[in-house]
Amino acid sequence: MEDRILRKLFLGFIHIHILHHAQEHPIYGAWMLEELREHGYTISAGTLYPILHGMEADGLLHRENQTVAGKVRKYYTATEAGAIVLEEARKKAYELFKEIK
């Protein structure tokens, strides 16, 4: 049960992490999986890709397809709406972490 609860909690952090990097530079799924692993998040591609697609559908990310080594790679960048959401999330996270530290 604890793993399931932590997973739900960390999904919000993952969304923020994605927006952060997508605002800095275009990201793609395999790169994002590795980046998340470096920060202790162990999620599968089957979890990440629906998150990316959902964030795109919500207008937070913009997708651009590029051919790399003969395969189509989907690059995501933060939209203006994504940048606004990220800024608000940063404020809320900062307030929360000040309170719970």
N, C-alpha and C positions, 0 to 999 in steps of 0.2 A: 504494500500500500504506500509506503513512504516514497518509493521510486516514482510511482504514478503521480503523486502530489508534487514532488520536486520537478518532474518533467513538465507538468502544467505551469508551474511557476517560471521555469526557465524558458519556456516558449516565448514569453513576453520579452525576456532579455535577448533571445535570439533575433526577434523582430527588430529590436533596437540596434543590435550589432549589425544586422544586414543593412539597415538604413544608414548607419554610420559609414560603413565602407562604400556603399553605393553612392553616397554623396561625395566621397573622396575621389573615387575613380570607378570605371565600369567593372563590374564583378561578374563571374559566372559560377555555376553551381559547384563544380569540382574544386575550384579555388576556395569558395566559401566554406565548403565542408572541411577542408584542411585548416582554414583560419579558425573555424569554430572548435575543431579538435585541439588546436594549440591553446585554446582557452578553457579546455576541460569539458566541452559539450560534445557528447557522443551521439550524434543523430545520423540517420541513414539518408541516402539520396531520396528514398521513398517518403521521408518526412520533409526534407528540405524543399524539394521541387514543388510540392503543393503549397508550401508557404510562399515561395517566390511567385508562383502563379496567382495566388490569392492577393498578395501585395500588389501585383500588377493590376489585377481586376479592381482592386480598391483605389487605384490611381496613385499609389505610393511609389511605384517603380515603373520605369519605361524600359521596354525590351527592344534590343536591336540584334538581329541575327547576322552573324559573320561566319564565313567559311574559313576554317582553320584545319590545315592538313587534310583537306578533302571532306571534312565533316562540318555540319552546321553547329556553331556554338552560340548560345543565347547569352548576350551580355545585358546586364541590368544596371541602370543608373537611377538615382533618386529623382523624382519629379519635384516640382515646386511644392506640391501638397506633401510629399514625403519629407522634404526639408522642414516644413512647418511642424509636422507631427514629430519629427526627430527633435527639434528644438524644445517642444513641449515635454516630450519624454525625458529629455536631459534635465529639465527643470524639476520635474516630478521625482526623478531618480535621485537627484542631488538632495532634495528636501528629505526624501525617505532615508537615504544613507546617512545624512547628518543626524537624523532622529534615532536610528537603530544602531549606530556604531558604538 
